[in-house]
Amino acid sequence: MSETSSQSQSPPEDSIGRYFLDIWSQNSKTLSLRASSGTESAFEEEREESPTALDTVKSSGGFSVVGADKLSLTYPNDQLHGHDVGVVQANCPAPSKRLVYYFEISVKHAGVKGQIAIGFTTSAFRLRRQPGWEANSCGYHGDDGRLDRGHGKGDVCGPPYTAGDTVGGGINYATEEFFFTKNGVVIGSVYKDVKGPVYPTVAVHSQNEEVSVNFGQDPFVFDLKAYEAEQRTKQQIKIENTSIPQDASYGIVRSYLQHYGYEETLKLFDIDGRNTMPPISVIPENGDSEEDSISMYALKQRNTVRRLIKSGNIDETFSTLQKWYPQIVQDHTSAICFMLHCQKFIELIRGGKLEEAIVYGRGEFDKFKDLSGFDDLVKDCAALLAYEDPSRSSVGYLLSESQRELVADAVNAMILSTNPKMTDVTSCKQSRLERLIRQVTACFLEKRSLNGDQGEAFQLSQILNSATK
């Protein structure tokens, strides 16, 4: 059901409360999993299986021999025909939901002709042909330095390689390119026109050729981390070179402070804007003056309530809302009252008042036992009682400042919804800055979809962190 249609059937306050309950529920699943796995990173690279060895099941007709370690390949016999190639793929495709994938081979012996190749092929590739000699494949060849892609079409992109050399093949998902290295230096790249999964592939084609493969079990000769950092820097430069009018960026930040009731910060922000050269107008000139006016509604009161919640004073929060906005707390079984009662319970746990928390929980949570969408969150709160140190448990996120912020944001949205000038209740839920971030995320996901769902996920914190370095 769409958000619009659900609003037509539910009062605005229920729609807003349920919206923030959904955020809480999502946070619960994400943060609990992170806590149970011991991962502290705010964002984790999407987990995918990575190649670890050569595939010994799919055969190239016995023209090559994979070593017992499944990381070495030799061509023991004489070559009789052009298609008597010993080709081996990795045991799984290259992971694709990241910035770069890379692997290397070291040439132990160049054999009679040095017809060794490294590259990428699809699952349907014929394992008696060099990578790059068939469609949907690409390969860098040791005997002539050619980088072939599809039916042997390609260019001499780098020097040949022989015994003692280490060469690598990689995929840059940001630029949609295959790239290749020799002895730690990038020697060339080519457009990656294969949208589906591709397998790291190694080929040998003359007697006594021997290579060993490194899928990351040993340090690479090529400085992969430096290459990734260089790619991220290029992305950041593109972002920084995107021109945004100063008034526009100022207005977006200002609207965020207005929306969430940060009164003192907003005053300082406006003072700073007037002191710039030339001064930035605090009056919007982009047609959003009505929204700007709405977001200024009850600024002082919203700031006061936010401070109460962030200090953990939920009893006074209830009293203040009853005095200023009684309609928000008049339904004792509403989502917003549920969040406030949960926060009161959490604050009692935080203060070590366990017996009082048990009594309070029994009295208040019983009101919500028959309402859908509350059970799992009540269980999370109750689970705090089971741990000697709940802050280090899978539900420890409830004791974080971000949980207080979530409750404060929900109450802030409810107060904004009481504005008689409010025509669109959905605008209470998010600031313009957050709506902009959602739009950017949607555009990034669409771009990723057009690239066969390959490349990194959108990670705002990563972008912000790279901008500060």
C-alpha positions as CSV (number, residue, x, y, z in Angstrom):
1,M,0.0,0.0,0.0
2,S,1.4,3.4,-0.8
3,E,2.0,6.1,1.8
4,T,-0.7,8.3,0.3
5,S,-3.4,5.7,0.4
6,S,-2.5,4.7,3.9
7,Q,-2.8,8.3,5.1
8,S,-6.3,8.5,3.6
9,Q,-7.3,5.6,6.0
10,S,-5.4,6.6,9.1
11,P,-5.1,9.9,11.0
12,P,-2.0,12.0,10.4
13,E,-0.6,11.3,13.8
14,D,-0.8,7.6,13.3
15,S,0.9,7.8,10.0
16,I,3.7,9.8,11.5
17,G,4.1,7.6,14.5
18,R,4.1,4.4,12.4
19,Y,6.8,6.0,10.1
20,F,9.2,6.4,13.1
21,L,8.3,3.0,14.4
22,D,9.3,1.5,11.1
23,I,12.7,3.3,11.4
24,W,13.1,1.9,14.9
25,S,12.3,-1.6,13.7
26,Q,14.8,-1.3,10.8
27,N,17.5,0.0,13.3
28,S,16.7,-2.9,15.6
29,K,17.4,-5.5,12.9
30,T,20.5,-3.8,11.6
31,L,22.1,-2.9,14.9
32,S,21.3,-6.1,16.6
33,L,22.9,-8.1,13.8
34,R,26.0,-5.8,14.0
35,A,26.2,-6.3,17.7
36,S,25.9,-10.0,17.5
37,S,28.7,-10.2,14.9
38,G,31.0,-7.9,16.8
39,T,31.2,-5.4,13.9
40,E,31.5,-1.8,14.8
41,S,31.5,-0.3,11.4
42,A,28.5,1.8,10.5
43,F,28.4,0.4,7.0
44,E,29.7,-3.0,5.9
45,E,30.7,-4.0,2.4
46,E,28.0,-6.2,1.0
47,R,29.0,-9.7,1.7
48,E,29.7,-11.8,-1.3
49,E,31.6,-15.0,-1.9
50,S,35.1,-14.3,-3.3
51,P,37.3,-16.6,-5.4
52,T,39.7,-18.6,-3.3
53,A,41.0,-21.3,-5.7
54,L,41.0,-22.6,-9.3
55,D,38.0,-24.6,-10.4
56,T,39.1,-28.3,-10.8
57,V,35.6,-29.5,-11.9
58,K,35.3,-27.7,-15.2
59,S,38.0,-29.0,-17.5
60,S,39.8,-27.6,-20.5
61,G,40.2,-31.1,-21.9
62,G,43.3,-32.1,-20.0
63,F,45.6,-29.6,-21.7
64,S,46.6,-28.1,-18.4
65,V,47.1,-29.5,-14.9
66,V,45.9,-27.7,-11.7
67,G,48.2,-28.3,-8.8
68,A,47.1,-29.9,-5.5
69,D,47.0,-26.5,-3.9
70,K,44.4,-25.4,-6.5
71,L,46.5,-22.3,-6.9
72,S,49.0,-23.3,-9.6
73,L,48.6,-24.2,-13.3
74,T,51.0,-25.9,-15.8
75,Y,50.9,-27.0,-19.4
76,P,52.8,-30.2,-19.5
77,N,52.6,-31.4,-23.1
78,D,53.3,-30.1,-26.6
79,Q,50.7,-27.8,-28.3
80,L,49.2,-29.4,-31.4
81,H,46.5,-27.0,-32.3
82,G,45.5,-23.4,-31.7
83,H,42.6,-24.4,-29.7
84,D,44.6,-26.7,-27.4
85,V,44.5,-24.0,-24.7
86,G,44.7,-24.9,-21.0
87,V,42.1,-22.6,-19.5
88,V,40.9,-22.5,-15.8
89,Q,38.4,-20.3,-14.2
90,A,38.2,-19.4,-10.5
91,N,35.9,-21.4,-8.3
92,C,33.3,-18.6,-8.2
93,P,32.7,-15.3,-10.0
94,A,34.4,-12.0,-9.1
95,P,32.4,-10.2,-6.4
96,S,30.7,-7.3,-8.0
97,K,29.2,-5.1,-5.1
98,R,32.3,-3.2,-4.4
99,L,34.5,-0.5,-5.9
100,V,37.3,-2.8,-7.3
101,Y,38.0,-6.5,-7.6
102,Y,41.6,-7.7,-8.4
103,F,43.7,-10.9,-8.5
104,E,47.3,-11.7,-9.7
105,I,49.4,-14.5,-11.3
106,S,53.1,-15.0,-11.0
107,V,54.9,-16.6,-14.0
108,K,57.1,-19.4,-12.7
109,H,58.1,-20.7,-16.2
110,A,57.4,-19.1,-19.6
111,G,57.6,-22.5,-21.4
112,V,58.3,-22.7,-25.1
113,K,56.3,-19.8,-26.4
114,G,55.2,-17.8,-23.3
115,Q,51.5,-17.9,-24.4
116,I,50.1,-17.2,-21.0
117,A,47.0,-15.1,-20.5
118,I,45.1,-13.6,-17.6
119,G,41.6,-12.2,-17.8
120,F,37.9,-12.5,-17.2
121,T,35.3,-14.8,-18.8
122,T,31.7,-15.7,-18.4
123,S,30.4,-19.1,-17.2
124,A,29.5,-20.0,-20.8
125,F,33.1,-19.4,-22.1
126,R,34.7,-22.3,-24.0
127,L,37.5,-23.6,-22.0
128,R,39.8,-24.3,-24.9
129,R,40.2,-20.7,-26.0
130,Q,42.3,-17.8,-24.6
131,P,40.4,-15.2,-22.7
132,G,39.8,-12.4,-25.1
133,W,39.4,-14.7,-28.1
134,E,35.7,-15.1,-27.6
135,A,32.8,-12.8,-27.0
136,N,32.1,-11.7,-23.4
137,S,35.8,-12.2,-22.4
138,C,38.9,-10.1,-22.0
139,G,42.5,-11.1,-21.5
140,Y,46.1,-9.7,-21.3
141,H,48.5,-12.0,-23.2
142,G,52.1,-12.6,-22.2
143,D,53.6,-13.4,-25.6
144,D,52.7,-10.1,-27.4
145,G,51.3,-7.7,-24.7
146,R,47.9,-7.6,-26.4
147,L,44.8,-6.8,-24.5
148,D,42.2,-8.8,-26.4
149,R,38.4,-8.5,-25.9
150,G,36.0,-10.6,-27.9
151,H,37.1,-12.6,-30.9
152,G,40.8,-11.6,-30.5
153,K,40.1,-8.0,-31.2
154,G,42.3,-5.7,-29.2
155,D,45.4,-3.5,-29.0
156,V,48.9,-3.8,-27.7
157,C,48.3,-2.1,-24.5
158,G,51.5,-3.1,-22.6
159,P,54.7,-5.0,-22.6
160,P,54.9,-8.8,-22.9
161,Y,55.6,-10.7,-19.7
162,T,57.6,-13.8,-19.0
163,A,59.2,-15.8,-16.2
164,G,59.6,-13.8,-13.0
165,D,56.9,-11.3,-13.8
166,T,53.7,-10.8,-11.8
167,V,50.7,-9.6,-13.7
168,G,47.2,-8.8,-12.4
169,G,43.7,-8.4,-13.7
170,G,41.1,-6.2,-12.1
171,I,37.6,-4.8,-12.5
172,N,36.9,-1.1,-11.7
173,Y,33.2,-1.0,-11.2
174,A,33.1,2.8,-10.8
175,T,34.5,3.4,-14.3
176,E,33.1,0.1,-15.7
177,E,36.5,-1.1,-16.9
178,F,38.8,-4.1,-16.9
179,F,42.3,-3.1,-16.0
180,F,45.6,-5.0,-16.0
181,T,49.0,-4.6,-14.3
182,K,52.5,-5.8,-14.7
183,N,54.9,-5.9,-11.7
184,G,52.7,-3.5,-9.7
185,V,52.0,-1.0,-12.4
186,V,48.8,-0.5,-14.4
187,I,49.5,-1.1,-18.1
188,G,46.1,-0.5,-19.6
189,S,42.3,-0.8,-19.3
190,V,39.4,-1.5,-21.5
191,Y,35.6,-0.9,-21.3
192,K,33.8,-3.6,-19.4
193,D,31.0,-4.4,-21.8
194,V,30.0,-7.7,-20.0
195,K,27.1,-7.0,-17.6
196,G,26.7,-10.4,-16.0
197,P,29.1,-12.2,-13.6
198,V,32.6,-12.9,-14.8
199,Y,35.2,-15.3,-13.6
200,P,38.9,-14.6,-13.0
201,T,40.6,-16.7,-15.7
202,V,44.1,-18.0,-16.4
203,A,45.3,-19.7,-19.6
204,V,48.5,-21.5,-20.6
205,H,49.3,-22.6,-24.2
206,S,52.8,-24.0,-24.6
207,Q,54.8,-26.8,-23.0
208,N,56.2,-26.2,-19.5
209,E,54.4,-22.9,-18.9
210,E,53.6,-22.6,-15.2
211,V,51.9,-19.9,-13.2
212,S,50.7,-19.5,-9.6
213,V,47.6,-17.6,-8.7
214,N,47.0,-15.2,-5.9
215,F,43.4,-14.5,-5.0
216,G,44.3,-12.4,-2.0
217,Q,45.7,-15.1,0.2
218,D,49.1,-13.4,0.0
219,P,49.9,-9.6,-0.3
220,F,49.6,-8.4,-3.9
221,V,52.5,-6.8,-5.8
222,F,50.1,-4.2,-6.9
223,D,49.1,-1.6,-4.3
224,L,45.4,-2.2,-4.4
225,K,44.6,0.0,-1.5
226,A,46.4,3.0,-3.0
227,Y,44.5,2.3,-6.3
228,E,41.2,2.3,-4.5
229,A,42.1,5.5,-2.7
230,E,43.0,7.1,-6.0
231,Q,39.6,6.1,-7.5
232,R,37.7,7.5,-4.5
233,T,39.7,10.7,-4.7
234,K,38.6,11.0,-8.4
235,Q,35.0,10.5,-7.4
236,Q,35.3,13.1,-4.6
237,I,36.8,15.6,-7.0
238,K,33.8,15.2,-9.3
239,I,31.5,15.8,-6.4
240,E,33.5,18.9,-5.2
241,N,33.6,20.3,-8.8
242,T,29.8,20.3,-8.9
243,S,28.8,23.9,-8.5
244,I,26.0,24.6,-6.0
245,P,24.9,28.2,-5.4
246,Q,25.9,29.3,-1.9
247,D,22.4,30.4,-1.1
248,A,21.0,27.0,-2.1
249,S,23.4,25.0,0.1
250,Y,22.9,27.5,3.0
251,G,19.1,27.2,2.6
252,I,19.2,23.4,2.7
253,V,21.2,23.4,6.0
254,R,19.1,26.1,7.5
255,S,15.9,24.2,6.7
256,Y,17.3,21.2,8.5
257,L,18.0,23.2,11.6
258,Q,14.5,24.7,11.4
259,H,12.8,21.3,10.8
260,Y,14.3,19.7,13.9
261,G,14.0,22.7,16.2
262,Y,17.6,23.5,16.8
263,E,16.9,27.1,17.8
264,E,20.2,28.2,19.2
265,T,22.2,26.6,16.4
266,L,19.9,28.3,13.8
267,K,20.5,31.7,15.4
268,L,24.3,31.2,15.2
269,F,24.0,29.9,11.7
270,D,22.1,33.0,10.6
271,I,24.6,35.3,12.2
272,D,27.4,33.5,10.4
273,G,25.5,33.9,7.1
274,R,25.1,37.6,7.6
275,N,28.9,37.9,8.3
276,T,29.9,36.3,5.0
277,M,31.1,38.4,2.0
278,P,28.7,38.9,0.3
279,P,26.1,38.2,3.1
280,I,23.7,35.3,2.5
281,S,20.1,36.2,2.7
282,V,18.1,34.3,5.4
283,I,15.0,34.8,3.3
284,P,14.6,32.0,0.7
285,E,14.5,33.1,-2.9
286,N,13.7,29.7,-4.4
287,G,10.0,29.6,-4.0
288,D,10.0,27.7,-0.7
289,S,9.1,30.6,1.6
290,E,5.9,28.9,2.6
291,E,7.7,25.7,3.6
292,D,10.3,27.8,5.4
293,S,7.5,29.5,7.3
294,I,5.9,26.2,8.3
295,S,9.2,24.7,9.5
296,M,9.6,27.8,11.8
297,Y,6.4,26.8,13.6
298,A,6.7,26.3,17.3
299,L,10.5,26.5,17.1
300,K,11.1,27.3,20.7
301,Q,8.7,24.7,22.0
302,R,10.1,22.0,19.8
303,N,13.6,22.9,21.0
304,T,12.5,22.6,24.6
305,V,10.8,19.2,24.1
306,R,13.9,17.9,22.2
307,R,16.1,18.9,25.1
308,L,13.9,17.1,27.6
309,I,13.9,13.9,25.6
310,K,17.7,14.0,25.0
311,S,18.3,14.5,28.7
312,G,16.2,11.4,29.4
313,N,13.4,13.4,31.2
314,I,10.4,11.6,29.8
315,D,8.0,12.4,32.7
316,E,8.5,16.2,32.1
317,T,8.2,15.5,28.3
318,F,4.7,14.1,28.9
319,S,3.8,17.0,31.2
320,T,5.0,19.6,28.7
321,L,3.2,18.0,25.8
322,Q,0.0,17.7,27.9
323,K,0.3,21.4,28.5
324,W,1.2,22.6,25.0
325,Y,0.0,19.9,22.6
326,P,-2.5,17.7,24.5
327,Q,-3.8,16.2,21.2
328,I,-0.4,14.5,20.7
329,V,-0.7,12.4,23.9
330,Q,-4.5,12.1,24.3
331,D,-4.5,8.6,22.7
332,H,-2.6,6.5,25.2
333,T,-2.3,3.6,22.7
334,S,-0.8,5.7,19.9
335,A,2.6,5.0,18.3
336,I,4.0,8.2,19.7
337,C,2.9,7.4,23.3
338,F,4.3,3.9,22.8
339,M,7.7,5.3,21.9
340,L,7.7,7.7,24.9
341,H,6.8,4.9,27.3
342,C,9.5,2.8,25.8
343,Q,12.0,5.6,26.3
344,K,10.9,6.0,29.9
345,F,11.5,2.3,30.5
346,I,14.9,2.6,28.8
347,E,15.9,5.6,31.0
348,L,15.0,3.6,34.1
349,I,17.3,0.8,33.0
350,R,20.0,3.4,32.2
351,G,19.7,4.7,35.7
352,G,19.9,1.2,37.3
353,K,16.3,1.3,38.5
354,L,15.5,-2.2,37.5
355,E,12.6,-3.0,39.9
356,E,10.9,0.3,39.0
357,A,11.5,-0.5,35.3
358,I,9.7,-3.8,35.7
359,V,6.7,-2.3,37.4
360,Y,6.5,0.5,34.8
361,G,6.9,-1.9,31.9
362,R,4.1,-4.2,33.2
363,G,1.8,-1.2,33.6
364,E,2.4,0.5,30.3
365,F,3.4,-2.2,27.8
366,D,0.2,-4.1,28.6
367,K,-1.8,-1.5,26.7
368,F,0.0,-2.4,23.4
369,K,0.0,-6.2,23.6
370,D,-2.9,-6.5,21.1
371,L,-1.6,-3.9,18.6
372,S,0.4,-5.1,15.6
373,G,3.9,-3.8,15.1
374,F,4.8,-3.3,18.7
375,D,5.6,-6.8,20.0
376,D,9.2,-7.1,18.7
377,L,10.1,-3.6,20.0
378,V,8.6,-4.4,23.4
379,K,10.8,-7.6,23.5
380,D,13.8,-5.5,22.7
381,C,13.1,-3.2,25.6
382,A,12.4,-6.1,28.0
383,A,15.6,-7.8,26.9
384,L,17.6,-5.0,28.5
385,L,16.7,-6.6,31.9
386,A,18.4,-9.9,30.9
387,Y,21.9,-8.5,30.7
388,E,24.3,-7.5,33.5
389,D,25.8,-5.0,31.1
390,P,22.9,-4.3,28.6
391,S,25.0,-1.6,26.7
392,R,27.2,-4.5,25.3
393,S,24.3,-6.7,24.3
394,S,22.4,-7.1,21.0
395,V,19.8,-4.6,22.3
396,G,22.4,-2.1,23.6
397,Y,21.5,0.3,20.8
398,L,18.5,1.3,22.9
399,L,20.8,3.0,25.3
400,S,22.5,5.0,22.6
401,E,22.0,8.7,22.0
402,S,20.6,7.9,18.5
403,Q,17.6,6.2,20.1
404,R,16.8,9.3,22.1
405,E,17.2,11.3,18.8
406,L,14.8,9.0,17.1
407,V,12.1,9.6,19.8
408,A,12.8,13.3,19.7
409,D,12.5,13.4,15.9
410,A,9.1,11.5,16.1
411,V,7.7,14.0,18.7
412,N,9.1,16.9,16.7
413,A,7.2,15.7,13.6
414,M,4.0,15.3,15.7
415,I,4.3,18.9,16.9
416,L,4.9,20.1,13.3
417,S,1.7,18.3,12.2
418,T,-0.4,20.4,14.6
419,N,0.4,23.5,12.5
420,P,-2.9,24.7,11.1
421,K,-1.1,25.9,7.9
422,M,0.3,22.4,7.3
423,T,-1.2,21.0,4.0
424,D,1.1,18.0,3.5
425,V,1.7,15.9,6.6
426,T,4.5,13.9,4.9
427,S,6.7,17.0,5.0
428,C,6.7,16.7,8.8
429,K,8.6,13.4,8.7
430,Q,11.8,14.6,7.0
431,S,13.7,17.8,6.3
432,R,14.5,18.9,2.8
433,L,18.1,17.8,3.3
434,E,16.9,14.2,4.0
435,R,14.6,14.3,1.1
436,L,17.5,15.4,-1.1
437,I,19.6,12.5,0.3
438,R,16.9,10.1,-0.5
439,Q,16.7,11.4,-4.1
440,V,20.5,11.1,-4.5
441,T,20.3,7.5,-3.1
442,A,17.5,6.6,-5.6
443,C,19.6,8.1,-8.5
444,F,22.7,6.1,-7.4
445,L,20.6,2.9,-7.2
446,E,19.2,3.5,-10.6
447,K,22.7,4.0,-12.0
448,R,23.9,0.9,-10.3
449,S,20.9,-1.0,-11.8
450,L,21.8,0.1,-15.3
451,N,25.3,-1.4,-14.6
452,G,23.9,-4.8,-14.0
453,D,23.6,-4.1,-10.2
454,Q,27.4,-4.0,-10.0
455,G,29.5,-1.6,-7.9
456,E,29.3,-0.2,-4.4
457,A,26.2,0.5,-2.5
458,F,25.5,4.2,-1.7
459,Q,27.2,4.9,1.6
460,L,26.7,8.5,2.7
461,S,29.0,8.2,5.8
462,Q,31.9,7.0,3.5
463,I,31.4,9.9,1.2
464,L,31.4,12.4,4.1
465,N,34.4,10.7,5.7
466,S,36.4,10.9,2.5
467,A,35.5,14.6,2.2
468,T,37.1,15.4,5.5
469,K,40.4,13.6,4.8
